[in-house]
Amino acid sequence: MWILRTVDEGTPEKTFRILPGGVRTLGRATGADFILDASLVSRVHCRLTALPTGELEVKDLESTNGTFVNGQRVETARLTPGDRLGVGRVELVALRDAD
């Protein structure tokens, strides 16, 4: 299982879990699987997919302000444990938990 945890200081921590084979969207709309109501986050900002290989893939869904991995803007990227995912002004750290 993958865990995404917010690391912004001064705001309550949020934790999102993605089970193996799971596909989840992240954004500020109520229709997103993981809701991040923060400035510069698009309604449906990006999609997270837990691949059969055990990797976590992030795909930007044409967000206005982009999706970033370790400070680099990406369209699609594979995350490894410890990577930082930037969505709007929110930063999340990717962690791998024993399934």
C-alpha beads as a LAMMPS data file, in Angstrom:
LAMMPS data file: protein, C-alpha beads

99 atoms
98 bonds

1 atom types
1 bond types

-500.0 500.0 xlo xhi
-500.0 500.0 ylo yhi
-500.0 500.0 zlo zhi

Masses

1 110.0

Atoms # bond

1 1 1 0.000 0.000 0.000
2 1 1 1.158 3.541 -0.781
3 1 1 0.631 6.436 1.594
4 1 1 0.695 10.121 0.685
5 1 1 1.051 12.433 3.665
6 1 1 0.997 16.229 3.655
7 1 1 4.135 17.845 5.034
8 1 1 3.083 21.502 5.145
9 1 1 3.699 23.194 8.451
10 1 1 0.882 25.082 10.110
11 1 1 -1.880 22.945 8.556
12 1 1 -3.407 19.724 9.870
13 1 1 -1.782 16.618 8.392
14 1 1 -3.751 14.689 5.788
15 1 1 -3.024 11.084 4.883
16 1 1 -4.208 9.311 1.727
17 1 1 -3.868 5.559 1.171
18 1 1 -3.735 3.802 -2.195
19 1 1 -4.171 0.041 -2.186
20 1 1 -2.376 -2.192 -4.730
21 1 1 -4.098 -1.841 -8.103
22 1 1 -5.886 1.304 -6.938
23 1 1 -6.532 4.338 -9.107
24 1 1 -7.415 7.583 -7.314
25 1 1 -7.827 11.208 -8.301
26 1 1 -6.655 14.118 -6.200
27 1 1 -8.155 17.610 -6.336
28 1 1 -10.369 20.123 -4.583
29 1 1 -13.714 18.998 -6.075
30 1 1 -16.069 16.803 -4.101
31 1 1 -15.889 14.351 -7.018
32 1 1 -12.162 13.720 -6.464
33 1 1 -11.231 10.580 -4.529
34 1 1 -8.754 12.510 -2.360
35 1 1 -9.909 16.055 -1.596
36 1 1 -7.292 18.760 -1.064
37 1 1 -9.114 22.039 -0.599
38 1 1 -6.148 24.381 -1.028
39 1 1 -5.189 27.301 -3.219
40 1 1 -3.830 26.532 -6.695
41 1 1 -5.217 22.966 -6.625
42 1 1 -7.411 22.203 -9.654
43 1 1 -10.819 20.568 -9.266
44 1 1 -9.373 17.252 -10.458
45 1 1 -5.635 17.885 -10.424
46 1 1 -3.911 14.529 -10.924
47 1 1 -4.432 10.755 -10.989
48 1 1 -2.491 8.293 -8.848
49 1 1 -2.182 4.674 -9.940
50 1 1 -0.652 1.863 -7.868
51 1 1 0.871 -0.234 -10.657
52 1 1 1.112 -4.058 -10.636
53 1 1 4.918 -3.637 -10.441
54 1 1 4.485 -2.020 -7.011
55 1 1 5.299 1.477 -8.246
56 1 1 3.088 4.528 -7.830
57 1 1 2.439 6.589 -10.952
58 1 1 1.193 10.162 -10.944
59 1 1 -0.356 11.763 -14.028
60 1 1 -1.224 15.441 -14.271
61 1 1 -4.799 15.895 -15.527
62 1 1 -4.231 19.189 -17.362
63 1 1 -4.200 21.105 -14.090
64 1 1 -3.802 24.859 -14.272
65 1 1 -0.748 25.064 -12.018
66 1 1 0.936 21.728 -12.744
67 1 1 2.026 18.686 -10.795
68 1 1 5.564 18.474 -9.428
69 1 1 7.769 15.604 -8.257
70 1 1 10.800 16.652 -6.219
71 1 1 10.456 20.193 -7.560
72 1 1 10.269 19.236 -11.259
73 1 1 7.063 19.760 -13.240
74 1 1 5.824 16.453 -14.685
75 1 1 3.084 15.182 -16.955
76 1 1 3.588 11.578 -15.808
77 1 1 6.096 10.209 -13.303
78 1 1 6.775 7.158 -11.170
79 1 1 7.204 7.832 -7.482
80 1 1 9.583 6.089 -5.134
81 1 1 9.386 6.181 -1.334
82 1 1 10.477 9.571 -0.048
83 1 1 9.576 11.475 -3.222
84 1 1 7.778 14.777 -2.746
85 1 1 4.612 15.408 -4.743
86 1 1 3.675 19.057 -5.224
87 1 1 0.043 19.924 -5.976
88 1 1 -0.741 23.613 -5.839
89 1 1 0.882 24.895 -2.668
90 1 1 0.552 21.527 -0.952
91 1 1 3.461 19.114 -0.687
92 1 1 2.956 15.431 0.044
93 1 1 5.570 12.783 0.753
94 1 1 5.143 9.332 -0.812
95 1 1 5.642 6.407 1.554
96 1 1 5.449 2.673 0.947
97 1 1 3.779 0.583 3.632
98 1 1 3.954 -3.195 3.925
99 1 1 0.787 -4.559 2.304

Bonds

1 1 1 2
2 1 2 3
3 1 3 4
4 1 4 5
5 1 5 6
6 1 6 7
7 1 7 8
8 1 8 9
9 1 9 10
10 1 10 11
11 1 11 12
12 1 12 13
13 1 13 14
14 1 14 15
15 1 15 16
16 1 16 17
17 1 17 18
18 1 18 19
19 1 19 20
20 1 20 21
21 1 21 22
22 1 22 23
23 1 23 24
24 1 24 25
25 1 25 26
26 1 26 27
27 1 27 28
28 1 28 29
29 1 29 30
30 1 30 31
31 1 31 32
32 1 32 33
33 1 33 34
34 1 34 35
35 1 35 36
36 1 36 37
37 1 37 38
38 1 38 39
39 1 39 40
40 1 40 41
41 1 41 42
42 1 42 43
43 1 43 44
44 1 44 45
45 1 45 46
46 1 46 47
47 1 47 48
48 1 48 49
49 1 49 50
50 1 50 51
51 1 51 52
52 1 52 53
53 1 53 54
54 1 54 55
55 1 55 56
56 1 56 57
57 1 57 58
58 1 58 59
59 1 59 60
60 1 60 61
61 1 61 62
62 1 62 63
63 1 63 64
64 1 64 65
65 1 65 66
66 1 66 67
67 1 67 68
68 1 68 69
69 1 69 70
70 1 70 71
71 1 71 72
72 1 72 73
73 1 73 74
74 1 74 75
75 1 75 76
76 1 76 77
77 1 77 78
78 1 78 79
79 1 79 80
80 1 80 81
81 1 81 82
82 1 82 83
83 1 83 84
84 1 84 85
85 1 85 86
86 1 86 87
87 1 87 88
88 1 88 89
89 1 89 90
90 1 90 91
91 1 91 92
92 1 92 93
93 1 93 94
94 1 94 95
95 1 95 96
96 1 96 97
97 1 97 98
98 1 98 99
